[in-house]
């Protein structure tokens, strides 16, 4: 099949939905049923040429060898595939015995190797099968899928990946009310890919190149898979293609099963998809990656993981040593985890999607401020892009993409680029939940990428030195005065009036805070006031609204009065017509 000119036919999805599943399964359940059956049929077709040999070897050795020693024998019999089936069934034999479909299908599933059975366990496939059986639909579904050719000769790994991605997209479109929990829209991923990978285009096309992509909150695997696809099919389309290996960890069992099964049916390494809580059970401990990308959950509490995380934050070698945010939002924990996965030789790039909270939540002395301080002073933050509103399925709030690297180019060292891309979008023809806008691949992505690569200030771009984002929080004390207006003294020192205590934010580049206080603050308060330097704290925040604020001339009062007058006249006219 020519991948450049023809995409696989997905009409079977609509046919199955119409002829088998209608009135029994809702449209938003399509993924729960069709995805595992696509996986099964793909495995069935790939195993067809080797089934006889696998079963012969199984019959010969299963009573003589332990399970661990039997596995490599059966994998060898399967031609090196990482999966096999020892039952006597295939989709064809299942279709030929309608009367015994339930017991035969169960036997067929149990014949797969442990890794495959694990995927279907996390799919909660037993519940789907039970529901199909109750409605007498299992045989009909097997019959429909038996007629589909998912063999390698009919559908290569690229095509199979497309089928899987499209079914995921369709399923997520139908279930858009919850899709944002595990599904990042493709237009957002495309923008991430363009900025994350383009700076490395030359090195990626150099030949004999192997690179890794990792997502610690991988969901169904969309980010890493589309990232790999972007590199191979767009960035390096005309050059020597690198080897891209993807990795991911996911907490949700269903999403994990989808991500792992896609790796399996497209000849990826399913072992690189791991299940577990990234913050408390890092499945890739001691492993580092070239590219790291994620859209971690917004505003999700980490209170139940508090003991483990707080223990690790005490360790200078731990992931969270820079600080911990409030327990109601773990986004900055994920960012620290991702930074810990950067290669130590300084060649990693990273992209993470957040809401506004990690940019400015928490004041001076807060965990959030300390984390931002560490990131910025370590010169890891390269760029932040403010996205348009209403891009995601389950939220319309402001979102941002952070780009970090431990390999900044010379011109970017010591600086942070901010890009206001909030206007780079167009309306969706049809709203999907909260998703009302989309980033156009040509017009918008190309323009934002152009702004990023140019690295020049303009209407949509600001560039600041690292220290710009920090400020001293100075504590200003005013003296307590008695009834006569005299300053109250104690042990030879002025007593502070705590009711008048205040703070003053002073930029880090101010050379002399005393002079600043004397000229900018003291003229406006009690002349006996002073700075309590022992209470000084440093705060780091990134305030997009302030940096890109554009003053709008208020409407003249005469024009406002005229509008009010016209409105009053219209109301009066309407009332007269009603009561005439």
N, C-alpha and C positions, 0 to 999 in steps of 0.2 A: 504493500500500500504506500503510495506517495504521500508522505507526511506533510509536504508543503502545499499540496493541492487538494487533499481530501481528508476529511475528518470522519472517524467512525460513526456509523448510524446508531442513534440512540432512540429510534422510534419504538424499540422493544419496551422501553420504560413506560411509554404512554399506552402501548398495547396491553401490557400486564396490568397497569393501573385500571384500565377500562374494562378488560375482560375477566380479570381474576379478583382483584382487590377491592373494586368499587363496592361501596355500601358496607364493607366489613372493616376496612382500614381507612382512616382519614388521610388526606393528602399530606399532612404534616408528619405522618408515620411512614411515609414511603421509604425513607432511608433505613429505618429499622428492619424492613423486610427485604428490600431489593439489594441493598449493599452486601449483606452476608451471602445472599444467593449468587450474586455476581462473583464474589470471592470463591465460593464453592465450585461454580461452573468453570471458572478460570483454572483452578487447581485440577479439576476433573479432566479438562481438555489437555492440560500440560502433562498429566500423568498417563494419559491414554497409551502412548507408545511404550511405557515401561511397566505398566501394571502387572503384566504376566510375570515378568522377571522378578519384580518385588515380591509377589505372592509366592513364587517358587522358593525364593531365598528365605522368606518368612517361615514357610512350612518346613523347610529344611533345618533351620537353626533356632526357632523361637523356644524350643524346649531344651536346647543345648547351651545357649548363651544367655548371660544376664542382659537386662535391658540396655545398660550402658554400652556393652560390647556389641549388641545387636544393631544399635542405631547406625554406626558407620557402615555396616554390611548392607543395610537397607538403603541408605543414602547412595552408596556406590551402585547398587542395583537400580536406583532411580536416576542414574546418569549424572549424579552430582547435585541434583536438586536438594534443597534444604527441607523438603517435605515429601511424604509418601503416604500410601494408604494400603493397609493389609487386609481389608475386607474383600469380599468377592463381588462387591457392588460398584456400579458406576451410575451416572444419570440414565444411561441407556437401559441397564437392567432394572432400575427403579421404575422406569416408564413402562416396562414390559410386564410389571406385576402390580397392577393397581390394587388388588385385594389385600396385599401385605405391605402397602406403602409405609405405614407407620413403623412397624418393626424393622423393615429393611432400611429405612432412612436412618433410624437410630443406630443400627449396626454399621451403616456407611460412615456416619459421623465419628463413631467410636474407633473406626479403623485408621483414622489419621494419627500422625505422630503428635506427641505431647504439645509442641509449640503451636500447632494448628488448633488443637482442641482448646488450648488456653485462649486463643483469639475469640473463638465462638462462645466460650464461657463469659468473657467480658462483653461480648455483643448481647448477652442475655438471650441467646438464640433459643434456648429451651422454652422461654415464654412465647416467642414468636411461633415456634413449631406447635406448641400446645393450642395457641389461638387458631392457627391454620387448621389443625385437626378438628377442633370443636366446630369449625365452620365448613369442614369437608373440602378444604381448598389446597391441601398439601400436594396431592397428586396433580391437580391442575397446574400448580406453580412449577413443579418438577418437569411436567410435560412441556410447558412454555420454555423453560430454560434449556431443556435438552435439545431444543431446536436451534439454539444459538451456538455459533462456532467461535469460541474464545481461544482457539489454539494459537500457538506462536506463528504458524504459517499464515493464518488469517488475520491476526492482530498482534503486532509486535508490542514490546514493552512500552514504547512511546504512545501507541494508540490505546493500550490498556490504561495507562496513566490518565489519558484524556477522558476515557469513559468514566473512570472513577471520580475524577475531578468534576465532571459535568453532573454526575448523579449527586455528588455532594452539594454542588451549587443549587441544583433543583430542590433537593431536600431542605437545604437551608433557606431557600426562598419561600418554601411552603411553611416553614416553621420560624419565620422571621421574628416572632415575638421573643424567642430565646436564643436566636442565632448568635447574637453578639457575645454570648458567654463563651463561645468556642470558635467563632468564625469571624475572621478579619476580612472585610471586603477586598476584592481583587484590585480595585483601583488604588486603594491605600497601599497594598503590598507592592504594586507596580512602582509607585513613587519611592517607597523604601528601597526596592531593588536598584532603581536607577542611581540613587545617591550612595547607597552602600557599596555597590560593586563597580560602578563606572571608574572611580579613581584607580582601580587595579586592573583595568582592561589590558594593558600591555603585558603585565606579568602573568595574567591568567591565560593569555594566548601564546605564552612562550614555549610550549611543548614540554612533555613529561611533567606536567604540573598536577599536583594532588592538593586539593583544598577541602576543608571541612566546614559545614554549616550546622549550627546548633541552636535549638529553641527550647528553653527550659519550661515553657508553658505551651507545648506544641499543639494542643487541641487535636484536630484531625490531621495535622501535618501540613496544612496549606502553605504556611510561610516558607518552611524549608524546601518543600517540593517546588513551589513557584520560584523561589530563589535559585534553585539548581537549574530549573528550566530557563530562567532569564539569562543566566550565564551561558548555558550551552546553545540556546536557540537564538539569542539576540546579541548579547555582548560579544560572543566568540563565534558567531554564525559563519564568518568568512575566514576564520583562522583555525589553528590547531586547537582542538577542544581539550580542556583539562578534565581530570577525573574529579568529580564532586561527590563527596560522601556526606550524607545527612544524618543528624542525630537529634533526638528529641525525648523529653520527659513530660508526662501528662498525669494529672491526678484523677480526672474523670475516666471511669472504666470504659464507657461506651466510646468516647473520643479516642482513647488509647487503642481500643480494638480496631477502629477505623484506620488510624494512622499506621498501625502495625500491619494490618491486612493489605493496605495499599503498597507498602514496602514489599510484602510477600508476592503479590500478584504482578508487580512490575520488576521483579528480580532485584529489588533493593535488599539491604541487609536489615531484616526485621528485628534482629538482635539489638540494633541501634535505637530502637524505640523502647523506652522503659516506663514502667508504671510506678508512681509514687509521688510524695509531696517533696517538691524541689527544695523548699526552705528547710525541711527537717531531715530529709533522706535523699541526699544528692546521689543519684545513680551513676554519675560520671566523676566521682571523686578522683582528683589527681590528673584529670584529662583536660586539655586545653584546645581551643578551636580558633580557626582563622576568621570565621564570621559568626557572629552571635546576633540573633534577632528574636524579638518577642513582643507580644501584646498581652502583658500580664493583667489580671483582673483589677478593676478600679475599685477603690474604697472597700476592699474585702478585709475583714478582721483577721489578725494572726494571733488573737488572744489564746486560743487553745494550743498554739505552738510556742507560747511565750517562754516557758522554762527552757526548752532546747535552744531557742534563738538567743536568749539573754546569756546563757552559758557560753555559747560560741562567741558572742560579742566581747567577752572578756579575754579571748585568746588573740594575741597580736598577729597570729597567723590565720585567724578565722576570717570568714567571709564578711562578717558584720562589725568588724572592729572600729570602723569609722563612726558608728552610731546606729541607733534604732529609732524609727519614726513612731508616732503614736500607734497603739495597737489596733486602731480602727481602719488603718490603711497600710498595706504591705508593699506598695509599689516600689518604694526606695530600697526595700530589702531585696526585691528581685533585681533591681539595677546593680546593687552591690554584688549579688551572686553572679550576674553576667560579667561584671568587670573581673571577678576572680577567675573566670574562664578564659581570659585573654592570654595569648601565648606570651611567655616571659621574654622572648627574643624581640618583642615590639613589632609584631606584624599583624595584629588583629584589628578588625573593625566591627562596630556594634551598632545596632539600631533598636530602639525600644519605644513603643507607643504608650503615652500616659495621658491622664487628664491634667488639669491645671495644678492640682494639689502638690505634686512633688516639686513644682517650680517655686512656690512661695509659702507653703504652709509651715507653721511653726515660726516663732520669733527667735531673737538672739538667745543662744544657749540651749535651743531645742535640738533634739536628735536630727530633725530634718535639716536644720541649718548646718550642723556639723558634717552631715553627709554631703551636702552641696559644696561646702567649703573644701572637703577632701577631694571631691571629683574635680572641681575647678582648679584648685591649687596644684593638683597632680597633673594638670594640663591634659586631661583626658577628654574634656568636652570640646567637640569640634564645631557642632552646629545644632540648632534646634529649629524645626519648621512648625509653625502654627498652621493647623489644618482648617479647612472650612467646617462649618457646623453641619450637623445632620448627615454625616457620612456613614454612621454605624447603625446597625439594625435595632439596638435596644437602648440607645442614648443619643440625645441631640446636643450634649454638652461640648465645650471646647476641648479639643484634643491636640496633642503635640507629638512630634517624632524627635527623639534625642538621637544624635549620631555621635558616637564616641570612638576614639582610637588611641592606641599607645604608639602610633607611628605618624604623628602630624607632619605635614610638609613644612618646609622652612618658613614659608610666608604665613602659615597659620599658627605657628608656635606662640604661645602666650596670649592667644586671642580666641574669641568665640564669635561665630557668625549666627545671627538670628534672621530668619526669613519669614516674612508675613505672607503666607500663601492662602489666607482666609478667603480671598476673592477668586482663587483659581479653581473654578468648578462650574458646572451647569446643573440645572434641575433634572432629576430623574423623570422619565416619561410617566412612571408610575411609582408611587411611594411604597417602600417595603419596610413596614414598621416605622421607625424613626429615620430611616434612610431616605432622605428627600433630595440629596445632592450627590453628584459623582464627579470624580476627578478624571478629566478626559486624557487618554493616553498620549495623544499627540500634542494638542495645544497646551494643556496644563502641566503634564509631567515634564515635557521638554523645556517649558519655560522655567519651571522651578529648578530643574537640573542646570539649566544655563546660568541662572542666578547663583546657584551654589558654586559652580565651577569658576565663574568670573571672579568671585570673591572681591566684589567692589560694592561700596555703599550706594544705595539708591532708594527709590520709593518703597521697595519691598525688602530691603536688606540693610541691616545694621551690623557693624563689626565693632566689638569692644575688647579692650584688654581684660585679662582675667580678673584683675583686682577691681574692675568697675562694678562687679556684682557684689562686692563685699562692703560693709560699712561698720564703723565702730558705734556701738550703742553706749553712749556716755550717760552716766547718771548725774543729773543736776540737782543739787541740794540747795534749798533756800532756808535762811535762818529762822528759827523760832523767835518771836519778839514778845516782850511782856506788854502789860497794859499801857506802859509809857512809851512803847515803841522801841525800847532798847533790845539789842540782841542778847538772847539768853546764852550764858556761858556755863560750861561745866568742865572742871579740871583743865581750865585754860583753853578749851576748845568750844567753837560755836556748836550749839545744839540745832540739829536739823528739824525743820517743820515737816514731818512725814506726809502731811496732807497736801503739801505743795511739791513733793518729790516728782520729778519728771525725767524723761529720757530724750536725748538728742542724737539723731543719726548723722554721722559724719563720714564722708567718703574715706576709704583707706589711703587714698593718695594725698590726703591733707598732711603736710609735714609737721605742723605744730598745732596740736589740738588746743593748747592753752591760748594761743593767739586767736584761733578760730572762735573759741568760747568768748574771749574778751571782746571781739569785734562783732560777732554775729548773734550771740545769745544774751550776754550780760546787759546790753543797753535796754533790753525789753523786760527785765525782771529785777528783783531786789538786788541792789549793787553789792550787797555783802554775800551773795550766792557764790558757790564753788562747785568744782567737779570732784566727784568721789571716784577717783581713778581705780580704786581697788575693786569696784563693781563693774568695770568696763567689760563688755562682751562683744564679740564679733558676730555679725549676722550676714549670711549670704542668701540672696533671693534673686529670682529672675522674673521681672514684671513686664510681660509683653505689652500689655495695654498702655503702660506708661511710655515705653520706648517708641511705639508706633502711633501714639496719640496725635491726631490732627485736629487743630482748633477749627471749629465751625462757627462762623459769625451768627450770632443769635438773630432771630427775625425781629425787625424793627417794631417797636411798640405800636406805631401808627398802623402797620399792616395787621397786627394782631387785633387791634380795636376794630378795624374795618371788617375782618372776618367775623368777629362777634356780632357786629351790627347787622351784617348780611344774614347770619344765622337767626338772629332775633326776628328780623323782618319775615323770614321764611316761616318760622314757627307761628308768628302772629297771623300771617296770611292763611296758614293751614287751619288754625283754630277758628278763624272767621268763616272759612268755607264749611267747617264741620257743624257750626252752630247757626249758620245763616237760616 
